[in-house]
Structures are given as C-alpha cells and as structure tokens.
Amino acid sequence: MRRLTEDMIIARTKASDLLSVTKLNCWGTDLSDITILRRLQSVEVISLSINSISSLSDVQYCKNLRELYIRRNRIEDLNEVCYLRDLPTLKVLLLLENPCVEKTGTLYRYSVIRCLPTLDTLDMIPVVQEEVEDAMKNGLELYHPILQKNPHHGGNNNSSSSIMESEKNSASSSKCASPNPCTSPTSLHRHFRIAESDETFTEQFVGDQHSFTMGTKTKYNLNSQWSNYFLPFYLIVYSIFSISIELLSQKKDYVSKDCNVQLRRSL
C-alpha cells in the first residue's frame, strides 16, 4: 500500500503549494491511498492510470476537475462513478481496464453516461446527444456507495443481480437499442494504445484514429491526407538530392583529373 503525499505532488508538479496545483500526473506509481486529493481544490487534470486505486471517493472533492484518467486500477464497483456526479466541470473520463468494466459488460458505457450525462468524452470516444438519450433508457441505474452501505436509504445492495436483470430485460426488449460494437470494452482493448511519461501524458485511441492530449482538447486525425502524401514526397526529394550529390561528386573528380592532365602537359 502506497500513499500519495504532499511531497510527491510538489516534486512532480513543481508547484509552490497544493492550492496552486492544476495538473497532476502520478501514472504507474503503485498508489492505493489518494486521500490527499481532498486538498487539491484547484486541480483540473488528474492522471492516475496504472495504480492500485479501488475507490473514487477522494476525487469528489476536486470541484474544478475537468479531466480524470484512471485507467487500469482496481475499481471493482461501477457505482463508484457516482462520486463524480457533483463535479460540474468534469468532461473527460478514462476508466478502461478496471474490473468494473468487464463485470458490467455491454451495458458499461451506457451506465456511466446515464450517471454522468454531461461528459464530452468517455474512454477516448466522444459522447453524442443521441447516445445520452439511449443511455437514459438502457443504462443501469447506479447507486451511490454510501447508500449501498446504509440499507435504510433504499440503496441497492446487490449490484451483480441488478446487472444480470438489466441485461435480461435489454435482450428481451425489442425497443432497446443495442450498444455500438465499436465502443464495446472488448473492441476498445483490441485497439487501445497508450504512451505516458513523468512529464507528459498522451492517450491515443487507434481504433477511431483520434489523439487526445492531457490538459487540452486538441484532437487530430492520425490518418490525415497529409500523412498519405508526405512519405512518398519525402522519398522522391531525398532520392533527387542523393543523385545530385553523387553527380556533383563525380563532376568534381572529373574536373580535378582534367586539371592534373593539363598541368602535366604544360610542364
């Protein structure tokens, strides 16, 4: 068990104090205790991918949070997403490769969107209005973990049975729209590629050929028209340049030999 400390945050962000921290990248540091996030009142972007975090309860205090990357952790219960409901500025969420994703199955994406309908991007895929409407009809109703722990509040204590029942109803209903296979967790895992470091954090989703950079909303097409023509053009220019250099070199040798012959004749 490793705890995220103030010294770690200051060292990574080079901020003067916790209140001035706006971006935090603690990817791959084997963290399990992130209680100190409650003191990050100004943080806007958090990267906690590839750790041992099991709950999102501490994230709920980051009221200015816009982007949360928490891929490949130990979040077992999808109801943990309810802790993010009161974050008004949250627009980007990356939750892939957590146990709760596989447990929920095909209803995972719909359920998260139903809980957080104001998201712009979920797991590197933009959330459109039509998908939000479908999620409200087909997604699971998530219950706050606090309500689950206190049965007097009417919380649902059996998340697994709720998922199974909802999936049965979804399969039997003719009006229920099936989730897009391109956005299913299995499909995402096949096409997902990630590059991260201590200084930068870049999430790339190869399947949709989009790139998202932490802290920005910059997107570009990885298979743009320019990339299709640049490589052949570069090879042609390089070939012409190489041939020109070779010809100039041969001409220089020829001129040098000719000068030597003339000099010998004059002598």
BAFI-3210 file (N, C-alpha, C; in Angstrom, 3 decimals, decimal comma, padded with zeros to 6 digits):
// residues 267
n [1|2|3|4|5|6|7|8|9|10|11|12|13|14|15|16|17|18|19|20|21|22|23|24|25|26|27|28|29|30|31|32|33|34|35|36|37|38|39|40|41|42|43|44|45|46|47|48|49|50|51|52|53|54|55|56|57|58|59|60|61|62|63|64|65|66|67|68|69|70|71|72|73|74|75|76|77|78|79|80|81|82|83|84|85|86|87|88|89|90|91|92|93|94|95|96|97|98|99|100|101|102|103|104|105|106|107|108|109|110|111|112|113|114|115|116|117|118|119|120|121|122|123|124|125|126|127|128|129|130|131|132|133|134|135|136|137|138|139|140|141|142|143|144|145|146|147|148|149|150|151|152|153|154|155|156|157|158|159|160|161|162|163|164|165|166|167|168|169|170|171|172|173|174|175|176|177|178|179|180|181|182|183|184|185|186|187|188|189|190|191|192|193|194|195|196|197|198|199|200|201|202|203|204|205|206|207|208|209|210|211|212|213|214|215|216|217|218|219|220|221|222|223|224|225|226|227|228|229|230|231|232|233|234|235|236|237|238|239|240|241|242|243|244|245|246|247|248|249|250|251|252|253|254|255|256|257|258|259|260|261|262|263|264|265|266|267]
n.u [000,847|000,682|000,926|-000,239|001,525|002,051|004,631|005,329|003,539|004,271|006,876|006,487|004,820|006,050|004,984|004,224|002,602|-000,132|-002,563|-002,071|-001,772|-002,659|-002,511|-001,962|000,105|000,425|001,042|001,432|002,632|002,057|000,059|-002,305|-003,624|-005,162|-005,940|-005,121|-005,961|-008,203|-007,397|-006,668|-007,833|-007,797|-007,116|-007,293|-006,794|-006,201|-004,087|-004,079|-003,567|-002,820|-002,360|-003,128|-005,665|-008,816|-011,139|-013,192|-013,778|-012,271|-011,867|-014,088|-013,908|-012,494|-013,399|-012,998|-012,246|-011,600|-010,675|-010,216|-008,082|-007,981|-007,306|-006,798|-006,804|-007,965|-010,758|-013,593|-016,363|-018,846|-020,534|-018,990|-018,596|-020,530|-019,511|-018,499|-020,505|-021,069|-019,235|-019,047|-017,606|-016,420|-015,451|-014,033|-013,380|-011,525|-011,760|-011,198|-010,122|-010,444|-011,687|-014,493|-015,418|-015,351|-017,032|-019,537|-020,069|-021,624|-023,281|-021,843|-020,812|-023,180|-024,240|-022,418|-022,608|-025,259|-025,150|-023,351|-024,193|-023,215|-020,717|-018,153|-016,348|-015,797|-013,679|-011,939|-013,657|-015,920|-018,894|-022,088|-025,236|-027,360|-026,487|-026,532|-029,286|-030,063|-028,675|-030,002|-032,273|-031,422|-029,199|-027,699|-029,073|-027,164|-026,091|-025,265|-022,297|-022,403|-025,111|-025,439|-024,067|-025,632|-028,514|-030,937|-031,351|-032,400|-030,729|-029,263|-028,191|-027,183|-025,352|-024,503|-026,705|-028,475|-027,278|-027,399|-030,175|-030,902|-029,580|-030,942|-033,480|-032,816|-032,117|-034,495|-036,197|-037,628|-037,445|-035,151|-032,139|-029,237|-025,886|-023,275|-021,046|-018,510|-017,798|-017,631|-016,185|-014,454|-013,761|-012,479|-010,222|-008,766|-007,842|-006,611|-004,051|-001,394|000,650|002,766|004,481|006,656|006,571|004,797|001,559|-000,108|-002,963|-003,899|-006,188|-006,349|-008,216|-010,343|-008,789|-008,034|-006,478|-005,844|-004,696|-003,415|-004,804|-005,589|-007,887|-007,135|-007,412|-006,561|-006,494|-005,086|-004,694|-004,527|-004,899|-002,541|-000,573|-000,704|000,476|002,891|005,083|005,766|006,444|008,588|010,443|010,902|012,079|014,326|015,661|016,227|017,916|020,046|021,005|021,819|023,906|025,675|026,244|027,442|029,695|031,019|031,472|033,222|035,451|036,106|036,747|038,939|040,785|041,069|042,294|044,737|045,841|046,118|047,937|050,206|050,781|051,452|053,787]
n.v [-001,197|002,095|005,517|008,583|011,520|014,886|015,810|014,249|015,217|017,946|017,637|016,480|018,257|020,652|022,815|025,582|025,194|023,064|024,199|025,549|023,684|022,511|020,525|017,098|014,360|011,146|008,639|005,114|004,590|002,865|003,529|003,479|004,821|007,827|009,985|012,591|014,055|015,445|017,893|019,250|021,752|023,252|021,703|020,583|018,623|015,224|012,460|009,172|006,658|003,132|002,123|001,180|001,819|001,726|003,076|005,960|007,912|009,988|011,706|013,224|015,635|017,372|019,944|021,499|019,843|018,761|016,755|013,305|010,664|007,397|004,830|001,269|000,357|-000,701|-000,682|-002,049|-001,812|-000,411|001,516|003,357|005,454|007,252|009,011|011,025|012,602|015,145|016,867|019,551|020,458|018,327|016,711|014,841|011,435|008,572|005,272|002,711|-000,785|-001,383|-003,559|-003,237|-002,593|-004,899|-006,488|-005,273|-005,485|-005,222|-003,149|-001,252|001,281|002,721|002,860|004,417|006,839|007,427|007,989|010,108|012,342|014,694|014,393|014,882|013,233|009,781|007,256|007,819|008,170|010,311|011,592|011,679|013,433|011,748|009,310|009,797|009,998|007,356|006,068|006,901|005,391|002,731|002,256|001,081|001,865|003,535|003,348|005,344|004,606|005,126|004,930|002,265|001,098|001,788|000,447|001,586|003,783|002,940|001,887|-000,080|-003,194|-005,302|-005,371|-007,015|-008,703|-006,799|-005,975|-008,343|-008,688|-006,384|-006,772|-008,987|-007,905|-006,066|-007,684|-008,926|-006,941|-005,388|-002,792|-001,810|-000,327|-001,749|-001,640|000,117|-001,870|-001,016|000,484|-001,130|-002,627|-004,810|-004,388|-001,937|-002,607|-004,053|-002,143|-000,176|002,035|003,344|006,033|007,194|009,346|010,738|013,485|014,105|013,195|011,222|010,117|007,774|006,641|004,186|002,818|004,575|006,435|008,801|011,343|012,340|014,828|015,263|017,743|019,393|019,996|019,130|017,568|015,370|013,917|010,838|009,672|011,475|013,390|014,603|012,977|010,784|011,546|012,688|010,961|009,530|011,827|012,811|010,722|010,908|013,468|013,074|011,116|012,511|014,471|012,899|011,772|014,083|014,967|012,866|013,130|015,658|015,100|013,262|014,944|016,759|015,153|014,542|017,065|017,657|015,671|016,408|018,900|018,153|016,712|018,727|020,370|018,745|018,538|021,184|021,410]
n.w [000,000|-001,011|-000,329|-001,625|-001,270|000,000|-000,544|-002,769|-004,679|-004,878|-005,799|-008,319|-009,694|-009,381|-008,095|-005,882|-003,685|-002,559|-003,271|-005,604|-007,556|-010,701|-012,594|-012,370|-012,578|-011,847|-012,864|-012,932|-010,347|-008,326|-006,477|-003,808|-001,845|-002,010|-000,534|-000,126|-002,272|-001,613|-000,794|-003,007|-004,347|-006,659|-008,788|-012,152|-014,039|-013,739|-013,685|-013,011|-013,888|-014,125|-011,407|-008,009|-007,140|-005,571|-005,111|-005,870|-004,127|-002,978|-005,053|-005,410|-004,115|-005,643|-007,014|-009,290|-011,287|-014,593|-016,285|-015,926|-015,673|-015,128|-015,754|-015,753|-012,907|-009,685|-009,455|-008,512|-008,300|-010,233|-009,312|-008,019|-009,693|-009,127|-007,288|-008,795|-009,662|-008,627|-009,718|-011,469|-013,696|-014,947|-017,844|-019,296|-019,069|-018,305|-017,892|-018,531|-018,451|-015,798|-013,196|-012,931|-015,439|-017,091|-015,554|-015,794|-018,467|-021,694|-021,052|-019,818|-020,858|-021,464|-018,886|-017,410|-018,806|-018,345|-015,644|-015,641|-017,519|-018,633|-019,661|-022,109|-023,336|-023,128|-022,243|-024,422|-026,519|-028,113|-026,583|-027,744|-028,241|-028,977|-028,020|-025,303|-024,859|-025,461|-023,428|-021,149|-021,315|-021,523|-019,902|-016,797|-013,602|-011,416|-007,998|-005,250|-003,425|-000,651|-000,057|-000,580|001,501|003,577|004,161|004,963|003,457|001,168|-000,784|-003,435|-002,732|-004,117|-006,607|-008,700|-009,260|-010,132|-012,504|-014,039|-014,223|-015,615|-018,044|-019,016|-019,404|-021,334|-023,470|-024,038|-024,775|-027,549|-028,303|-027,299|-027,932|-029,238|-027,933|-029,586|-031,372|-031,886|-029,754|-027,585|-024,588|-025,178|-027,857|-027,592|-026,076|-027,921|-029,670|-028,243|-027,398|-025,509|-024,404|-022,002|-019,689|-017,098|-017,416|-019,496|-020,729|-022,815|-024,380|-026,711|-029,025|-031,176|-032,690|-033,452|-034,577|-033,289|-031,324|-028,034|-025,876|-022,637|-020,573|-022,571|-025,299|-027,711|-030,812|-033,418|-036,674|-037,118|-039,504|-041,611|-044,694|-045,397|-044,251|-045,906|-048,255|-047,663|-047,041|-049,547|-051,054|-049,597|-049,960|-052,703|-052,947|-051,367|-052,860|-055,238|-054,210|-053,259|-055,662|-056,974|-055,337|-055,747|-058,499|-058,537|-057,052|-058,727|-060,929|-059,794|-059,318|-061,968|-063,030|-061,457|-062,266|-064,959|-064,725|-063,641|-065,778|-067,751|-066,418|-066,348|-069,090|-069,684|-068,314]
ca.u [000,000|001,475|000,084|000,151|001,853|002,246|005,977|005,289|002,807|005,088|008,033|006,069|004,187|006,910|004,136|004,646|001,775|-001,172|-003,651|-001,691|-001,656|-003,765|-002,361|-001,238|000,354|001,048|000,857|002,337|003,408|001,565|-000,684|-003,588|-004,235|-005,100|-006,737|-004,651|-006,663|-009,219|-006,801|-006,342|-009,050|-007,668|-006,673|-008,207|-006,479|-005,541|-003,747|-003,747|-003,618|-001,880|-002,071|-003,898|-006,758|-010,052|-012,308|-013,142|-014,385|-011,452|-011,890|-015,292|-013,601|-011,791|-014,562|-012,631|-011,698|-012,133|-010,275|-009,760|-007,557|-007,771|-007,275|-006,067|-006,674|-008,675|-012,118|-014,436|-017,789|-019,130|-021,236|-018,014|-018,728|-021,466|-018,736|-018,140|-021,722|-021,080|-018,122|-019,757|-016,771|-015,817|-015,846|-013,277|-013,163|-010,935|-011,969|-010,947|-009,228|-010,753|-012,565|-015,911|-015,764|-015,642|-018,173|-020,782|-020,284|-022,012|-024,025|-020,905|-020,750|-024,482|-024,453|-021,593|-023,181|-026,517|-024,773|-022,638|-024,650|-022,558|-019,387|-017,885|-015,569|-015,665|-012,750|-011,383|-014,702|-016,838|-020,270|-023,025|-026,541|-028,164|-026,014|-027,032|-030,704|-030,125|-028,172|-031,053|-033,260|-030,855|-028,118|-028,037|-029,174|-026,110|-026,431|-024,113|-021,776|-022,851|-026,459|-025,320|-023,606|-026,709|-029,741|-032,093|-031,538|-033,005|-029,737|-029,257|-027,062|-026,759|-025,063|-024,394|-028,040|-029,060|-026,696|-027,944|-031,582|-030,986|-029,148|-032,030|-034,523|-032,307|-032,131|-035,870|-036,948|-037,385|-037,199|-033,870|-031,078|-028,024|-024,725|-022,429|-019,954|-017,231|-017,493|-017,665|-014,898|-013,590|-013,248|-011,552|-008,975|-008,000|-007,291|-006,153|-002,611|-001,169|002,030|002,772|005,773|006,527|006,329|003,656|000,600|-000,863|-003,841|-004,186|-007,123|-006,025|-009,392|-011,051|-007,752|-008,068|-005,488|-006,220|-003,556|-003,833|-004,835|-006,081|-008,924|-006,591|-007,668|-006,182|-006,668|-003,799|-004,611|-004,929|-004,497|-001,135|000,286|-000,735|001,309|004,168|006,157|006,259|007,079|009,886|011,341|011,285|013,014|015,574|016,329|016,776|019,028|021,158|021,561|022,504|025,177|026,548|026,673|028,390|030,941|031,684|031,939|034,376|036,581|036,448|037,417|040,246|041,646|041,326|043,270|046,041|046,351|046,557|049,139|051,332|051,098|052,114|055,157]
ca.v [000,000|003,319|006,700|009,806|012,509|016,267|015,923|013,661|016,122|019,134|017,250|016,186|019,414|021,825|023,900|026,131|024,569|022,209|025,004|026,039|022,553|022,411|019,269|016,109|013,104|010,132|007,381|003,987|004,740|001,865|004,214|002,920|005,822|009,142|010,854|013,974|014,755|016,300|019,212|019,859|022,475|023,915|020,761|020,453|017,398|014,218|011,186|008,159|005,363|002,062|002,130|000,179|002,578|000,937|003,928|007,333|008,768|011,170|012,583|014,060|016,930|018,196|020,569|022,125|018,808|018,692|015,505|012,272|009,464|006,430|003,530|000,136|000,360|-001,827|-000,253|-003,225|-001,465|000,702|002,544|004,361|006,589|008,213|010,030|012,078|013,310|016,531|017,613|020,218|020,752|017,104|016,474|013,723|010,340|007,342|004,272|001,394|-001,776|-001,612|-004,734|-002,901|-002,527|-006,263|-007,005|-004,696|-005,976|-004,309|-002,010|-000,378|002,655|003,339|003,091|005,557|008,045|007,725|008,581|011,363|012,721|015,913|014,075|015,095|012,093|008,639|006,245|008,296|008,251|011,420|011,280|012,491|013,578|010,555|008,263|010,151|009,622|005,891|005,666|007,149|004,317|001,379|002,109|000,687|002,936|003,345|003,817|005,866|003,614|005,414|004,376|000,809|000,701|002,059|-000,049|002,390|004,797|002,339|001,596|-001,420|-003,892|-006,404|-004,777|-008,070|-009,137|-005,691|-006,024|-009,501|-008,436|-005,352|-007,357|-009,833|-007,017|-005,440|-008,672|-009,301|-005,772|-005,118|-001,376|-001,450|-000,221|-002,446|-000,767|000,092|-002,808|-000,329|001,122|-002,111|-002,740|-005,760|-003,713|-000,901|-003,212|-004,503|-001,025|000,886|002,184|004,472|006,450|008,067|009,567|011,569|014,876|014,248|012,087|011,258|008,984|007,599|005,569|003,885|002,332|005,697|007,301|010,105|011,527|013,326|015,166|015,660|019,151|020,142|019,329|019,022|016,309|015,395|012,645|010,180|009,168|012,618|013,368|014,988|011,839|009,842|012,035|013,219|009,976|009,404|013,080|012,863|009,761|011,440|014,569|012,506|010,436|013,542|015,100|011,943|011,667|015,350|014,946|011,894|013,724|016,730|014,466|012,718|016,071|017,319|014,261|014,678|018,363|017,547|014,876|017,186|019,928|017,492|016,382|019,967|020,844|017,907|018,923|022,485|021,210]
ca.w [000,000|-001,109|-000,168|-002,319|-000,251|-000,443|-001,119|-004,117|-005,564|-005,093|-006,614|-009,690|-010,339|-009,181|-007,612|-004,593|-002,655|-003,113|-003,825|-006,931|-008,473|-011,660|-013,328|-011,578|-013,287|-010,992|-013,572|-012,690|-009,112|-007,377|-005,423|-003,371|-000,965|-002,641|000,339|-000,213|-003,351|-000,996|-000,573|-004,302|-004,694|-007,957|-009,823|-013,295|-014,781|-012,897|-014,309|-012,001|-014,562|-013,763|-009,978|-007,256|-006,532|-005,561|-004,886|-006,387|-003,100|-002,715|-006,221|-005,361|-003,508|-006,632|-007,645|-010,559|-012,155|-015,953|-016,931|-014,993|-016,325|-014,046|-016,425|-015,181|-011,453|-009,050|-009,154|-008,700|-008,320|-011,139|-008,548|-007,599|-010,606|-008,513|-006,586|-009,745|-010,069|-008,160|-010,309|-012,566|-014,867|-015,470|-019,228|-019,871|-018,120|-018,839|-016,843|-019,111|-017,847|-014,390|-013,082|-013,070|-016,863|-017,534|-014,794|-016,287|-019,833|-022,770|-020,517|-019,096|-021,380|-021,248|-017,454|-016,997|-019,411|-017,625|-014,366|-015,913|-018,863|-019,133|-020,190|-023,532|-023,826|-022,223|-022,760|-025,680|-027,544|-027,833|-026,204|-028,524|-027,605|-029,241|-027,115|-023,967|-024,820|-025,373|-022,115|-020,159|-021,433|-021,475|-018,933|-015,432|-012,615|-010,426|-006,659|-004,526|-002,470|000,716|000,073|-000,541|002,823|004,529|003,547|005,353|002,440|-000,010|-001,808|-003,998|-002,150|-004,969|-007,917|-009,717|-009,662|-010,892|-013,847|-014,745|-014,514|-016,644|-019,308|-019,490|-019,916|-022,560|-024,547|-024,365|-025,256|-028,967|-028,496|-026,709|-028,946|-028,831|-027,922|-030,769|-031,150|-031,989|-028,481|-026,507|-023,930|-025,869|-029,045|-027,167|-025,634|-029,080|-030,425|-027,360|-027,241|-024,613|-024,179|-020,847|-019,050|-015,914|-017,776|-020,392|-020,685|-024,060|-024,600|-028,122|-029,343|-032,560|-033,397|-034,052|-035,142|-032,630|-030,269|-027,036|-025,049|-021,309|-020,280|-023,712|-026,062|-029,048|-031,492|-034,814|-037,349|-037,312|-040,866|-042,408|-046,095|-045,494|-043,928|-047,021|-049,353|-047,216|-047,132|-050,931|-051,455|-048,923|-050,600|-054,018|-052,724|-050,856|-053,966|-056,129|-053,512|-053,225|-057,020|-057,256|-054,608|-056,414|-059,767|-058,227|-056,601|-059,919|-061,729|-059,106|-059,593|-063,383|-063,190|-060,813|-063,140|-066,168|-064,361|-063,482|-067,121|-068,383|-065,738|-066,794|-070,460|-069,679|-067,835]
c.u [000,878|000,556|000,645|000,345|002,017|003,610|006,023|004,621|003,638|006,268|007,647|005,526|005,045|006,095|004,621|003,872|000,650|-002,294|-003,345|-001,537|-002,891|-003,707|-001,497|-001,125|001,107|000,798|001,893|003,189|002,907|000,826|-001,969|-004,339|-004,055|-005,922|-006,368|-005,315|-007,728|-008,715|-006,454|-007,581|-009,003|-007,318|-007,739|-008,007|-005,720|-005,314|-003,283|-003,801|-002,529|-001,412|-002,913|-005,068|-008,064|-011,308|-012,073|-013,641|-013,587|-011,487|-013,059|-015,047|-012,867|-012,829|-014,255|-012,104|-012,405|-011,853|-009,720|-009,364|-007,198|-007,866|-006,424|-005,751|-007,460|-010,083|-013,075|-015,904|-018,023|-019,884|-020,300|-018,084|-019,647|-020,732|-018,392|-019,339|-021,694|-019,868|-018,649|-018,936|-016,145|-016,347|-015,166|-013,018|-012,603|-010,933|-011,651|-010,004|-009,315|-011,697|-014,038|-016,352|-016,160|-016,865|-019,500|-021,087|-020,706|-022,774|-023,130|-020,975|-022,077|-024,685|-023,665|-022,174|-024,489|-026,221|-024,137|-022,991|-023,959|-021,142|-019,303|-017,191|-015,485|-014,781|-012,304|-012,397|-015,665|-018,240|-021,203|-024,403|-027,428|-027,781|-026,490|-028,499|-030,871|-029,689|-029,215|-032,105|-032,658|-029,772|-028,605|-028,168|-028,158|-026,519|-025,167|-023,629|-022,202|-024,246|-026,413|-024,913|-024,685|-028,041|-030,979|-032,383|-032,113|-032,033|-029,834|-028,018|-026,540|-026,554|-025,041|-025,768|-028,741|-028,565|-027,298|-029,396|-031,731|-030,591|-030,226|-033,148|-034,110|-032,392|-033,549|-036,684|-036,605|-037,065|-035,837|-032,797|-029,827|-026,845|-023,903|-021,251|-018,599|-016,834|-017,543|-016,279|-013,946|-012,961|-012,217|-010,212|-008,119|-007,260|-006,636|-004,638|-002,358|000,315|002,018|004,190|005,561|006,139|005,092|002,782|-000,262|-001,660|-004,155|-005,120|-007,009|-007,261|-010,156|-010,095|-007,857|-006,951|-005,964|-005,017|-004,037|-003,750|-005,334|-007,223|-008,481|-006,858|-007,169|-006,306|-005,313|-003,616|-005,032|-004,381|-003,022|-000,220|000,333|000,225|002,701|005,308|006,645|006,978|008,470|010,887|011,820|012,323|014,364|016,367|016,975|017,994|020,257|021,826|022,336|023,861|026,162|027,100|027,690|029,736|031,722|032,253|033,187|035,615|037,055|037,222|038,813|041,226|042,030|042,377|044,671|046,671|046,884|047,830|050,362|051,760|051,836|053,542|055,988]
c.v [001,241|004,527|007,873|010,903|013,901|016,444|015,366|014,605|017,355|018,814|017,041|017,415|020,669|023,059|024,371|025,528|023,778|023,012|025,510|024,917|022,492|021,120|018,319|014,807|012,154|008,757|006,353|004,108|003,838|002,489|003,463|003,895|007,204|010,159|012,319|014,753|015,697|017,725|019,924|020,576|023,082|022,961|020,590|019,156|016,450|012,950|010,214|006,760|004,426|002,218|001,051|000,827|001,795|001,781|005,323|008,338|010,045|012,166|013,566|015,446|017,867|018,890|021,236|021,116|018,774|017,340|014,544|011,029|008,468|005,007|002,519|000,324|-000,819|-001,425|-001,382|-002,866|-000,245|001,825|003,628|005,611|007,655|009,291|011,213|012,926|014,797|017,327|018,305|020,429|019,506|016,798|015,254|012,681|009,131|006,302|002,857|000,540|-001,813|-002,813|-004,432|-002,846|-003,897|-006,829|-006,521|-005,119|-004,878|-003,086|-001,000|001,073|003,395|003,715|004,294|006,859|008,423|008,416|009,965|011,863|013,952|015,652|014,391|013,879|011,019|007,591|006,569|008,384|009,384|010,918|012,230|012,474|012,349|009,418|008,534|009,744|008,110|005,408|005,857|006,045|002,955|001,162|001,665|001,927|002,665|003,978|004,243|004,840|003,865|004,848|002,856|000,317|000,901|001,651|000,771|003,495|004,226|002,029|000,173|-002,149|-005,017|-005,897|-005,826|-008,514|-008,056|-005,700|-007,159|-009,263|-007,423|-005,896|-008,261|-008,993|-006,374|-006,398|-008,987|-008,154|-005,485|-003,664|-000,945|-001,438|-000,899|-001,508|-000,939|-000,842|-002,144|000,298|000,145|-002,231|-003,683|-005,129|-002,666|-001,487|-003,651|-003,348|000,042|000,882|003,423|004,762|007,466|008,234|010,458|013,004|015,066|013,017|012,178|009,985|008,915|006,417|005,288|003,470|003,431|006,710|008,722|010,157|012,617|013,571|015,717|017,173|020,005|019,380|019,166|017,638|016,435|013,995|012,036|009,692|010,260|012,521|013,704|013,801|010,829|010,242|012,468|012,228|009,763|010,660|013,190|011,927|010,259|012,547|014,048|011,822|011,436|014,202|014,192|011,830|012,929|015,403|014,016|012,464|014,835|016,179|013,912|013,838|016,689|016,480|014,412|015,972|018,319|016,775|015,660|018,270|019,339|017,168|017,629|020,506|020,053|018,276|020,249|022,388|020,470]
c.w [000,000|-001,120|-000,952|-001,281|-000,867|-001,101|-002,534|-005,105|-005,893|-006,000|-008,074|-010,407|-010,285|-008,775|-006,249|-003,435|-003,332|-003,766|-005,231|-007,958|-009,379|-012,472|-012,512|-012,360|-012,369|-011,576|-013,135|-011,447|-007,986|-006,196|-005,078|-002,474|-001,593|-001,842|000,183|-001,349|-002,800|-000,785|-001,879|-004,849|-006,096|-009,094|-010,896|-014,064|-013,860|-013,707|-013,231|-012,604|-014,049|-012,320|-009,301|-006,527|-006,652|-005,383|-005,461|-005,355|-002,861|-003,866|-006,144|-004,784|-004,475|-007,508|-008,982|-011,581|-013,509|-016,603|-015,885|-015,776|-015,228|-014,587|-015,643|-013,695|-010,889|-008,621|-009,519|-008,948|-009,210|-010,430|-008,012|-008,474|-010,009|-007,718|-007,489|-010,160|-009,734|-008,634|-011,562|-013,831|-015,483|-016,869|-019,848|-018,792|-018,847|-017,731|-017,317|-018,270|-016,320|-014,297|-013,303|-014,529|-017,374|-016,823|-015,369|-017,717|-020,791|-022,277|-019,816|-019,575|-021,152|-019,788|-016,951|-017,539|-018,731|-016,301|-014,553|-017,313|-019,444|-019,649|-021,685|-024,148|-022,753|-022,882|-024,181|-026,817|-027,189|-027,496|-026,946|-027,858|-027,795|-028,298|-025,689|-023,820|-024,711|-023,995|-021,030|-020,171|-021,100|-020,423|-017,566|-014,551|-011,517|-009,099|-005,932|-003,496|-001,033|000,954|000,132|000,838|003,884|003,911|003,889|004,346|001,158|-001,110|-002,278|-003,526|-003,018|-006,385|-009,004|-010,204|-010,472|-012,326|-014,654|-015,146|-015,640|-018,002|-019,891|-020,094|-021,220|-023,726|-024,990|-024,946|-026,706|-029,227|-027,995|-027,770|-028,422|-028,882|-029,196|-030,541|-031,204|-030,663|-027,320|-025,888|-024,653|-027,094|-028,676|-026,775|-026,816|-029,735|-029,550|-027,241|-026,414|-024,488|-023,055|-020,331|-017,845|-016,264|-018,639|-020,316|-021,925|-024,201|-026,080|-028,305|-030,826|-033,344|-034,106|-034,657|-034,607|-031,606|-029,330|-026,148|-023,720|-021,142|-021,429|-024,339|-027,504|-029,611|-032,920|-035,390|-037,631|-038,735|-041,843|-043,818|-046,245|-045,232|-045,063|-048,137|-048,920|-047,413|-048,559|-051,412|-050,851|-049,597|-051,960|-053,861|-052,254|-051,969|-054,915|-055,494|-053,513|-054,593|-057,377|-056,575|-055,285|-057,713|-059,536|-057,801|-057,791|-060,788|-061,122|-059,362|-061,031|-063,628|-062,599|-061,686|-064,389|-065,898|-064,208|-064,833|-067,815|-067,752|-066,180|-068,191|-070,534|-069,194|-068,863]
res [m|r|r|l|t|e|d|m|i|i|a|r|t|k|a|s|d|l|l|s|v|t|k|l|n|c|w|g|t|d|l|s|d|i|t|i|l|r|r|l|q|s|v|e|v|i|s|l|s|i|n|s|i|s|s|l|s|d|v|q|y|c|k|n|l|r|e|l|y|i|r|r|n|r|i|e|d|l|n|e|v|c|y|l|r|d|l|p|t|l|k|v|l|l|l|l|e|n|p|c|v|e|k|t|g|t|l|y|r|y|s|v|i|r|c|l|p|t|l|d|t|l|d|m|i|p|v|v|q|e|e|v|e|d|a|m|k|n|g|l|e|l|y|h|p|i|l|q|k|n|p|h|h|g|g|n|n|n|s|s|s|s|i|m|e|s|e|k|n|s|a|s|s|s|k|c|a|s|p|n|p|c|t|s|p|t|s|l|h|r|h|f|r|i|a|e|s|d|e|t|f|t|e|q|f|v|g|d|q|h|s|f|t|m|g|t|k|t|k|y|n|l|n|s|q|w|s|n|y|f|l|p|f|y|l|i|v|y|s|i|f|s|i|s|i|e|l|l|s|q|k|k|d|y|v|s|k|d|c|n|v|q|l|r|r|s|l]
***
